[in-house]
Amino acid sequence: MPVKVVIPTPLRQYTGKREFVEIPARTVGEALSGLTSQYGDLRKHLFSDDGKLRSFVNVYVNDEDIRFLQKEQTPVAEKDVISIVPSIAGGMPLRCVCS
């Protein structure tokens, strides 16, 4: 059964500019594995050399963070949507402008 994997804008260059990809999977791990098998250049952006999901890559199933579910073993069903959300750092530090 295919699940929809939403691709964030910075990573779309590795998926032929696709906003989402449908991948047959029973778990989040299977979906990510299928995604990176289909789009090999994406692997290094999602996984470290030892095969672990990078710490700055957040993955959600229907708006639920998989870190608080069963991580990559989180089961998925046909209507589920997996979202990949890379953490974004940078910007200006907040400063108090007090009068």
N, CA, C and O atoms as a GROMACS GRO file, in nm:
protein
  396
    1MET      N    1   0.083  -0.118   0.000
    1MET     CA    2   0.000   0.000   0.000
    1MET      C    3   0.088   0.125   0.000
    1MET      O    4   0.177   0.136   0.084
    2PRO      N    5   0.065   0.217  -0.091
    2PRO     CA    6   0.151   0.336  -0.096
    2PRO      C    7   0.113   0.440   0.009
    2PRO      O    8  -0.004   0.459   0.040
    3VAL      N    9   0.216   0.505   0.062
    3VAL     CA   10   0.195   0.620   0.150
    3VAL      C   11   0.256   0.741   0.080
    3VAL      O   12   0.348   0.727  -0.001
    4LYS      N   13   0.205   0.857   0.112
    4LYS     CA   14   0.256   0.980   0.053
    4LYS      C   15   0.369   1.033   0.141
    4LYS      O   16   0.352   1.047   0.262
    5VAL      N   17   0.483   1.063   0.080
    5VAL     CA   18   0.596   1.123   0.150
    5VAL      C   19   0.613   1.264   0.093
    5VAL      O   20   0.642   1.281  -0.025
    6VAL      N   21   0.594   1.363   0.179
    6VAL     CA   22   0.606   1.503   0.139
    6VAL      C   23   0.754   1.541   0.143
    6VAL      O   24   0.822   1.521   0.244
    7ILE      N   25   0.801   1.597   0.033
    7ILE     CA   26   0.942   1.634   0.019
    7ILE      C   27   0.956   1.784   0.045
    7ILE      O   28   0.889   1.864  -0.021
    8PRO      N   29   1.042   1.825   0.139
    8PRO     CA   30   1.059   1.968   0.165
    8PRO      C   31   1.129   2.036   0.047
    8PRO      O   32   1.207   1.974  -0.025
    9THR      N   33   1.101   2.162   0.029
    9THR     CA   34   1.154   2.238  -0.084
    9THR      C   35   1.304   2.223  -0.103
    9THR      O   36   1.347   2.203  -0.217
   10PRO      N   37   1.388   2.232   0.003
   10PRO     CA   38   1.532   2.222  -0.022
   10PRO      C   39   1.578   2.086  -0.075
   10PRO      O   40   1.686   2.076  -0.133
   11LEU      N   41   1.497   1.982  -0.057
   11LEU     CA   42   1.536   1.848  -0.102
   11LEU      C   43   1.471   1.808  -0.233
   11LEU      O   44   1.500   1.700  -0.286
   12ARG      N   45   1.384   1.890  -0.287
   12ARG     CA   46   1.313   1.855  -0.410
   12ARG      C   47   1.406   1.843  -0.530
   12ARG      O   48   1.374   1.773  -0.626
   13GLN      N   49   1.520   1.908  -0.525
   13GLN     CA   50   1.614   1.896  -0.636
   13GLN      C   51   1.664   1.753  -0.653
   13GLN      O   52   1.711   1.716  -0.760
   14TYR      N   53   1.652   1.672  -0.547
   14TYR     CA   54   1.696   1.533  -0.552
   14TYR      C   55   1.584   1.437  -0.592
   14TYR      O   56   1.608   1.318  -0.612
   15THR      N   57   1.462   1.488  -0.602
   15THR     CA   58   1.348   1.404  -0.639
   15THR      C   59   1.282   1.452  -0.768
   15THR      O   60   1.163   1.431  -0.789
   16GLY      N   61   1.360   1.515  -0.853
   16GLY     CA   62   1.303   1.565  -0.978
   16GLY      C   63   1.202   1.675  -0.957
   16GLY      O   64   1.108   1.690  -1.036
   17LYS      N   65   1.221   1.753  -0.850
   17LYS     CA   66   1.135   1.867  -0.815
   17LYS      C   67   0.995   1.826  -0.773
   17LYS      O   68   0.902   1.907  -0.777
   18ARG      N   69   0.978   1.702  -0.734
   18ARG     CA   70   0.846   1.652  -0.691
   18ARG      C   71   0.816   1.699  -0.548
   18ARG      O   72   0.903   1.696  -0.461
   19GLU      N   73   0.693   1.743  -0.527
   19GLU     CA   74   0.649   1.787  -0.395
   19GLU      C   75   0.623   1.668  -0.302
   19GLU      O   76   0.640   1.678  -0.180
   20PHE      N   77   0.584   1.558  -0.361
   20PHE     CA   78   0.562   1.437  -0.282
   20PHE      C   79   0.588   1.316  -0.371
   20PHE      O   80   0.587   1.323  -0.493
   21VAL      N   81   0.613   1.204  -0.302
   21VAL     CA   82   0.636   1.077  -0.371
   21VAL      C   83   0.551   0.973  -0.300
   21VAL      O   84   0.543   0.974  -0.177
   22GLU      N   85   0.488   0.886  -0.374
   22GLU     CA   86   0.414   0.775  -0.314
   22GLU      C   87   0.502   0.652  -0.316
   22GLU      O   88   0.555   0.612  -0.420
   23ILE      N   89   0.517   0.591  -0.198
   23ILE     CA   90   0.605   0.477  -0.178
   23ILE      C   91   0.527   0.366  -0.107
   23ILE      O   92   0.461   0.393  -0.007
   24PRO      N   93   0.532   0.242  -0.157
   24PRO     CA   94   0.470   0.133  -0.083
   24PRO      C   95   0.551   0.102   0.043
   24PRO      O   96   0.672   0.080   0.035
   25ALA      N   97   0.484   0.102   0.158
   25ALA     CA   98   0.555   0.079   0.285
   25ALA      C   99   0.456   0.043   0.395
   25ALA      O  100   0.339   0.080   0.391
   26ARG      N  101   0.509  -0.030   0.494
   26ARG     CA  102   0.431  -0.062   0.614
   26ARG      C  103   0.479   0.015   0.734
   26ARG      O  104   0.408   0.025   0.834
   27THR      N  105   0.602   0.069   0.727
   27THR     CA  106   0.658   0.149   0.836
   27THR      C  107   0.725   0.274   0.778
   27THR      O  108   0.750   0.283   0.658
   28VAL      N  109   0.753   0.368   0.865
   28VAL     CA  110   0.826   0.488   0.823
   28VAL      C  111   0.963   0.449   0.767
   28VAL      O  112   1.006   0.503   0.665
   29GLY      N  113   1.030   0.356   0.833
   29GLY     CA  114   1.162   0.312   0.787
   29GLY      C  115   1.157   0.254   0.646
   29GLY      O  116   1.245   0.283   0.565
   30GLU      N  117   1.055   0.174   0.618
   30GLU     CA  118   1.040   0.118   0.483
   30GLU      C  119   1.015   0.229   0.381
   30GLU      O  120   1.067   0.224   0.270
   31ALA      N  121   0.936   0.328   0.420
   31ALA     CA  122   0.908   0.438   0.328
   31ALA      C  123   1.034   0.518   0.298
   31ALA      O  124   1.060   0.551   0.183
   32LEU      N  125   1.112   0.548   0.401
   32LEU     CA  126   1.236   0.623   0.380
   32LEU      C  127   1.338   0.542   0.301
   32LEU      O  128   1.411   0.597   0.219
   33SER      N  129   1.342   0.413   0.326
   33SER     CA  130   1.432   0.326   0.252
   33SER      C  131   1.391   0.320   0.105
   33SER      O  132   1.476   0.328   0.016
   34GLY      N  133   1.262   0.307   0.078
   34GLY     CA  134   1.213   0.306  -0.059
   34GLY      C  135   1.238   0.439  -0.128
   34GLY      O  136   1.272   0.443  -0.246
   35LEU      N  137   1.221   0.547  -0.054
   35LEU     CA  138   1.244   0.680  -0.110
   35LEU      C  139   1.390   0.698  -0.150
   35LEU      O  140   1.420   0.746  -0.260
   36THR      N  141   1.481   0.658  -0.062
   36THR     CA  142   1.624   0.676  -0.092
   36THR      C  143   1.675   0.573  -0.192
   36THR      O  144   1.777   0.595  -0.256
   37SER      N  145   1.605   0.462  -0.207
   37SER     CA  146   1.640   0.367  -0.313
   37SER      C  147   1.603   0.424  -0.449
   37SER      O  148   1.676   0.409  -0.546
   38GLN      N  149   1.488   0.490  -0.453
   38GLN     CA  150   1.440   0.549  -0.578
   38GLN      C  151   1.518   0.676  -0.612
   38GLN      O  152   1.543   0.704  -0.730
   39TYR      N  153   1.557   0.752  -0.511
   39TYR     CA  154   1.629   0.878  -0.529
   39TYR      C  155   1.757   0.872  -0.446
   39TYR      O  156   1.763   0.925  -0.335
   40GLY      N  157   1.858   0.808  -0.502
   40GLY     CA  158   1.983   0.780  -0.429
   40GLY      C  159   2.055   0.902  -0.374
   40GLY      O  160   2.114   0.895  -0.267
   41ASP      N  161   2.051   1.014  -0.446
   41ASP     CA  162   2.120   1.134  -0.398
   41ASP      C  163   2.058   1.190  -0.271
   41ASP      O  164   2.120   1.269  -0.200
   42LEU      N  165   1.938   1.150  -0.241
   42LEU     CA  166   1.869   1.198  -0.121
   42LEU      C  167   1.922   1.132   0.006
   42LEU      O  168   1.913   1.190   0.114
   43ARG      N  169   1.978   1.012  -0.007
   43ARG     CA  170   2.022   0.935   0.110
   43ARG      C  171   2.117   1.013   0.200
   43ARG      O  172   2.097   1.016   0.322
   44LYS      N  173   2.218   1.076   0.143
   44LYS     CA  174   2.318   1.145   0.226
   44LYS      C  175   2.259   1.266   0.299
   44LYS      O  176   2.318   1.314   0.396
   45HIS      N  177   2.146   1.314   0.254
   45HIS     CA  178   2.082   1.428   0.321
   45HIS      C  179   1.990   1.384   0.434
   45HIS      O  180   1.957   1.463   0.522
   46LEU      N  181   1.948   1.258   0.432
   46LEU     CA  182   1.859   1.206   0.535
   46LEU      C  183   1.929   1.118   0.637
   46LEU      O  184   1.892   1.116   0.755
   47PHE      N  185   2.031   1.044   0.591
   47PHE     CA  186   2.095   0.945   0.676
   47PHE      C  187   2.245   0.971   0.691
   47PHE      O  188   2.310   1.019   0.598
   48SER      N  189   2.298   0.940   0.809
   48SER     CA  190   2.442   0.950   0.832
   48SER      C  191   2.511   0.829   0.768
   48SER      O  192   2.445   0.738   0.717
   49ASP      N  193   2.644   0.829   0.770
   49ASP     CA  194   2.721   0.718   0.711
   49ASP      C  195   2.691   0.584   0.776
   49ASP      O  196   2.704   0.480   0.713
   50ASP      N  197   2.650   0.587   0.904
   50ASP     CA  198   2.619   0.461   0.973
   50ASP      C  199   2.472   0.420   0.957
   50ASP      O  200   2.426   0.326   1.022
   51GLY      N  201   2.399   0.490   0.869
   51GLY     CA  202   2.263   0.450   0.836
   51GLY      C  203   2.155   0.502   0.929
   51GLY      O  204   2.040   0.462   0.918
   52LYS      N  205   2.191   0.591   1.020
   52LYS     CA  206   2.092   0.646   1.113
   52LYS      C  207   2.036   0.776   1.057
   52LYS      O  208   2.105   0.852   0.989
   53LEU      N  209   1.908   0.799   1.086
   53LEU     CA  210   1.844   0.923   1.044
   53LEU      C  211   1.918   1.040   1.108
   53LEU      O  212   1.943   1.039   1.228
   54ARG      N  213   1.954   1.138   1.028
   54ARG     CA  214   2.029   1.253   1.080
   54ARG      C  215   1.948   1.326   1.186
   54ARG      O  216   1.825   1.335   1.178
   55SER      N  217   2.018   1.378   1.287
   55SER     CA  218   1.950   1.442   1.400
   55SER      C  219   1.872   1.567   1.362
   55SER      O  220   1.776   1.602   1.430
   56PHE      N  221   1.911   1.634   1.254
   56PHE     CA  222   1.841   1.756   1.214
   56PHE      C  223   1.726   1.728   1.118
   56PHE      O  224   1.661   1.821   1.070
   57VAL      N  225   1.700   1.602   1.089
   57VAL     CA  226   1.588   1.565   1.002
   57VAL      C  227   1.473   1.517   1.092
   57VAL      O  228   1.486   1.416   1.161
   58ASN      N  229   1.364   1.589   1.088
   58ASN     CA  230   1.245   1.552   1.165
   58ASN      C  231   1.145   1.486   1.070
   58ASN      O  232   1.126   1.531   0.958
   59VAL      N  233   1.084   1.380   1.117
   59VAL     CA  234   0.988   1.306   1.034
   59VAL      C  235   0.856   1.296   1.111
   59VAL      O  236   0.853   1.263   1.230
   60TYR      N  237   0.750   1.326   1.041
   60TYR     CA  238   0.616   1.324   1.100
   60TYR      C  239   0.526   1.230   1.021
   60TYR      O  240   0.538   1.219   0.899
   61VAL      N  241   0.436   1.163   1.092
   61VAL     CA  242   0.329   1.086   1.029
   61VAL      C  243   0.200   1.153   1.070
   61VAL      O  244   0.164   1.152   1.188
   62ASN      N  245   0.131   1.210   0.973
   62ASN     CA  246   0.006   1.281   1.002
   62ASN      C  247   0.022   1.381   1.116
   62ASN      O  248  -0.060   1.385   1.208
   63ASP      N  249   0.126   1.460   1.110
   63ASP     CA  250   0.156   1.566   1.207
   63ASP      C  251   0.203   1.516   1.343
   63ASP      O  252   0.213   1.595   1.437
   64GLU      N  253   0.233   1.388   1.356
   64GLU     CA  254   0.286   1.331   1.480
   64GLU      C  255   0.435   1.303   1.462
   64GLU      O  256   0.473   1.232   1.368
   65ASP      N  257   0.518   1.358   1.547
   65ASP     CA  258   0.662   1.339   1.541
   65ASP      C  259   0.695   1.192   1.573
   65ASP      O  260   0.656   1.141   1.678
   66ILE      N  261   0.766   1.125   1.481
   66ILE     CA  262   0.794   0.983   1.502
   66ILE      C  263   0.885   0.958   1.622
   66ILE      O  264   0.890   0.846   1.673
   67ARG      N  265   0.957   1.061   1.669
   67ARG     CA  266   1.041   1.044   1.788
   67ARG      C  267   0.957   1.011   1.911
   67ARG      O  268   1.006   0.950   2.006
   68PHE      N  269   0.829   1.052   1.908
   68PHE     CA  270   0.739   1.026   2.020
   68PHE      C  271   0.646   0.909   1.992
   68PHE      O  272   0.558   0.878   2.072
   69LEU      N  273   0.666   0.844   1.879
   69LEU     CA  274   0.590   0.724   1.844
   69LEU      C  275   0.686   0.606   1.852
   69LEU      O  276   0.745   0.582   1.957
   70GLN      N  277   0.703   0.534   1.743
   70GLN     CA  278   0.794   0.420   1.741
   70GLN      C  279   0.913   0.444   1.649
   70GLN      O  280   0.970   0.351   1.593
   71LYS      N  281   0.949   0.572   1.634
   71LYS     CA  282   1.059   0.614   1.548
   71LYS      C  283   1.042   0.554   1.409
   71LYS      O  284   0.932   0.560   1.353
   72GLU      N  285   1.147   0.497   1.352
   72GLU     CA  286   1.138   0.444   1.216
   72GLU      C  287   1.051   0.319   1.206
   72GLU      O  288   1.014   0.278   1.096
   73GLN      N  289   1.020   0.258   1.319
   73GLN     CA  290   0.932   0.141   1.320
   73GLN      C  291   0.784   0.179   1.327
   73GLN      O  292   0.698   0.092   1.334
   74THR      N  293   0.755   0.310   1.325
   74THR     CA  294   0.617   0.356   1.330
   74THR      C  295   0.540   0.301   1.210
   74THR      O  296   0.580   0.322   1.096
   75PRO      N  297   0.430   0.230   1.236
   75PRO     CA  298   0.353   0.175   1.125
   75PRO      C  299   0.280   0.285   1.047
   75PRO      O  300   0.242   0.388   1.104
   76VAL      N  301   0.262   0.263   0.918
   76VAL     CA  302   0.187   0.355   0.834
   76VAL      C  303   0.080   0.279   0.757
   76VAL      O  304   0.094   0.160   0.728
   77ALA      N  305  -0.025   0.351   0.723
   77ALA     CA  306  -0.135   0.294   0.646
   77ALA      C  307  -0.151   0.374   0.518
   77ALA      O  308  -0.088   0.478   0.500
   78GLU      N  309  -0.236   0.325   0.430
   78GLU     CA  310  -0.248   0.381   0.295
   78GLU      C  311  -0.280   0.530   0.292
   78GLU      O  312  -0.229   0.599   0.204
   79LYS      N  313  -0.358   0.581   0.380
   79LYS     CA  314  -0.398   0.722   0.379
   79LYS      C  315  -0.301   0.812   0.457
   79LYS      O  316  -0.321   0.933   0.462
   80ASP      N  317  -0.199   0.755   0.518
   80ASP     CA  318  -0.106   0.834   0.599
   80ASP      C  319  -0.016   0.920   0.511
   80ASP      O  320   0.013   0.888   0.396
   81VAL      N  321   0.027   1.031   0.570
   81VAL     CA  322   0.119   1.123   0.504
   81VAL      C  323   0.243   1.136   0.591
   81VAL      O  324   0.234   1.170   0.709
   82ILE      N  325   0.358   1.108   0.532
   82ILE     CA  326   0.487   1.124   0.601
   82ILE      C  327   0.547   1.255   0.554
   82ILE      O  328   0.560   1.278   0.433
   83SER      N  329   0.584   1.339   0.648
   83SER     CA  330   0.646   1.467   0.615
   83SER      C  331   0.789   1.468   0.665
   83SER      O  332   0.816   1.434   0.780
   84ILE      N  333   0.881   1.507   0.578
   84ILE     CA  334   1.021   1.523   0.615
   84ILE      C  335   1.042   1.672   0.637
   84ILE      O  336   1.018   1.753   0.548
   85VAL      N  337   1.089   1.708   0.758
   85VAL     CA  338   1.106   1.848   0.791
   85VAL      C  339   1.247   1.868   0.844
   85VAL      O  340   1.276   1.837   0.960
   86PRO      N  341   1.337   1.922   0.760
   86PRO     CA  342   1.472   1.947   0.809
   86PRO      C  343   1.471   2.066   0.905
   86PRO      O  344   1.401   2.165   0.881
   87SER      N  345   1.548   2.057   1.013
   87SER     CA  346   1.560   2.169   1.105
   87SER      C  347   1.633   2.282   1.034
   87SER      O  348   1.724   2.259   0.954
   88ILE      N  349   1.592   2.401   1.063
   88ILE     CA  350   1.655   2.518   1.002
   88ILE      C  351   1.718   2.600   1.113
   88ILE      O  352   1.652   2.635   1.211
   89ALA      N  353   1.845   2.630   1.096
   89ALA     CA  354   1.916   2.711   1.195
   89ALA      C  355   1.959   2.841   1.130
   89ALA      O  356   1.964   2.854   1.008
   90GLY      N  357   1.990   2.935   1.214
   90GLY     CA  358   2.041   3.061   1.163
   90GLY      C  359   1.950   3.175   1.201
   90GLY      O  360   1.863   3.161   1.287
   91GLY      N  361   1.972   3.286   1.138
   91GLY     CA  362   1.892   3.404   1.170
   91GLY      C  363   1.962   3.491   1.272
   91GLY      O  364   2.076   3.465   1.309
   92MET      N  365   1.894   3.590   1.317
   92MET     CA  366   1.949   3.684   1.412
   92MET      C  367   1.906   3.644   1.553
   92MET      O  368   1.793   3.600   1.573
   93PRO      N  369   1.994   3.660   1.650
   93PRO     CA  370   1.953   3.633   1.788
   93PRO      C  371   1.850   3.735   1.832
   93PRO      O  372   1.853   3.851   1.790
   94LEU      N  373   1.760   3.693   1.918
   94LEU     CA  374   1.658   3.783   1.970
   94LEU      C  375   1.722   3.878   2.072
   94LEU      O  376   1.802   3.837   2.156
   95ARG      N  377   1.685   4.004   2.064
   95ARG     CA  378   1.735   4.101   2.159
   95ARG      C  379   1.616   4.175   2.216
   95ARG      O  380   1.519   4.204   2.145
   96CYS      N  381   1.623   4.205   2.339
   96CYS     CA  382   1.518   4.281   2.404
   96CYS      C  383   1.539   4.429   2.374
   96CYS      O  384   1.647   4.484   2.397
   97VAL      N  385   1.438   4.491   2.322
   97VAL     CA  386   1.441   4.635   2.301
   97VAL      C  387   1.349   4.694   2.406
   97VAL      O  388   1.229   4.708   2.386
   98CYS      N  389   1.408   4.727   2.517
   98CYS     CA  390   1.328   4.775   2.631
   98CYS      C  391   1.334   4.928   2.637
   98CYS      O  392   1.437   4.988   2.605
   99SER      N  393   1.224   4.987   2.677
   99SER     CA  394   1.226   5.133   2.688
   99SER      C  395   1.242   5.178   2.830
   99SER      O  396   1.245   5.298   2.857
   0.00000   0.00000   0.00000
